[in-house]
Amino acid sequence: MSRKKREYLSSELVNAFAKSYGFEDKLKAFEIKDFLEDYLSEELFAEIVSVNLKEQVLIIRIKSAMLKNDFRLRKTFFLKKFREVLKDESLINDLLIL
């Protein structure tokens, strides 16, 4: 099964539009979700309900209690990875797993 990548995320026009209309955080959350889709197995990724970025806090909703616990235990690791993906240290100050 081939997966369609979100090529539009890197478009300067889309980024400028997102900045103008205030949904820049949603595009960043899509980038994180794409990373998680590549990083996790298909079964684990299916447990992720949503990924949102609000006021520099990345909020990830997960169905599986075991996966939630894994994310909480490796919070520092994931924060570092997500900052690398976004190429900006200041975009995410905290990670909240729900």
C-alpha positions in Angstrom: 0.0 0.0 0.0 1.5 3.3 -1.1 1.0 6.2 1.2 0.5 9.8 -0.1 3.0 12.1 1.5 2.0 15.7 2.4 4.2 17.4 -0.1 2.3 20.6 0.3 3.7 21.2 3.8 7.0 22.4 2.4 5.4 24.9 0.0 6.3 28.5 0.8 2.9 29.7 -0.3 1.1 27.3 2.0 3.3 28.3 4.9 2.7 32.0 4.2 -1.1 31.4 4.0 -1.0 29.3 7.2 0.9 32.1 9.0 -1.5 34.7 7.8 -4.6 32.8 8.9 -3.2 31.4 12.1 -3.1 27.7 11.5 0.6 27.3 11.3 0.5 25.0 14.4 -1.8 22.6 12.5 0.7 22.2 9.7 3.4 21.5 12.3 1.2 18.9 13.9 0.8 17.2 10.5 4.6 17.0 10.2 4.8 15.3 13.6 2.0 12.9 12.7 3.9 12.0 9.4 7.0 11.4 11.4 5.1 9.1 13.9 3.6 7.2 10.9 7.1 6.5 9.6 8.6 5.8 13.1 5.9 3.5 14.5 4.6 0.2 13.2 1.3 0.3 11.4 -0.4 -1.3 14.5 1.0 1.2 16.9 0.3 4.2 14.7 -3.3 3.1 14.5 -3.5 3.6 18.3 -2.8 7.4 17.9 -6.1 9.3 17.8 -4.8 12.8 17.2 -1.8 15.1 17.2 -2.2 18.8 18.0 0.1 21.7 18.8 -1.4 24.4 21.0 0.5 27.2 22.6 3.9 25.3 22.2 2.5 22.2 23.8 2.3 19.1 21.6 -0.8 17.0 22.6 -0.9 13.4 21.5 -4.1 11.4 22.2 -3.4 7.6 22.3 -6.0 4.8 22.7 -3.5 2.2 24.0 -2.5 2.4 27.7 0.8 0.7 27.0 1.7 3.0 24.2 0.7 6.0 26.4 3.1 4.7 29.1 5.9 4.2 26.6 5.5 7.8 25.3 5.5 9.1 28.9 8.6 7.2 29.8 10.4 8.4 26.7 9.1 11.9 26.8 12.5 13.5 26.6 13.5 11.4 23.6 10.3 12.2 21.7 10.6 15.9 22.5 14.1 15.9 21.0 12.9 14.0 18.0 9.9 16.2 17.3 12.1 19.3 17.6 14.5 17.8 15.1 11.6 17.1 12.7 10.3 20.6 12.9 13.8 22.0 12.7 13.0 24.6 15.4 13.8 24.1 19.1 11.4 26.9 20.2 8.2 25.5 18.6 7.6 22.8 21.3 8.1 23.4 25.0 6.2 20.4 26.3 4.7 17.1 25.4 1.3 16.0 26.8 0.1 12.4 26.3 -3.6 11.8 26.8 
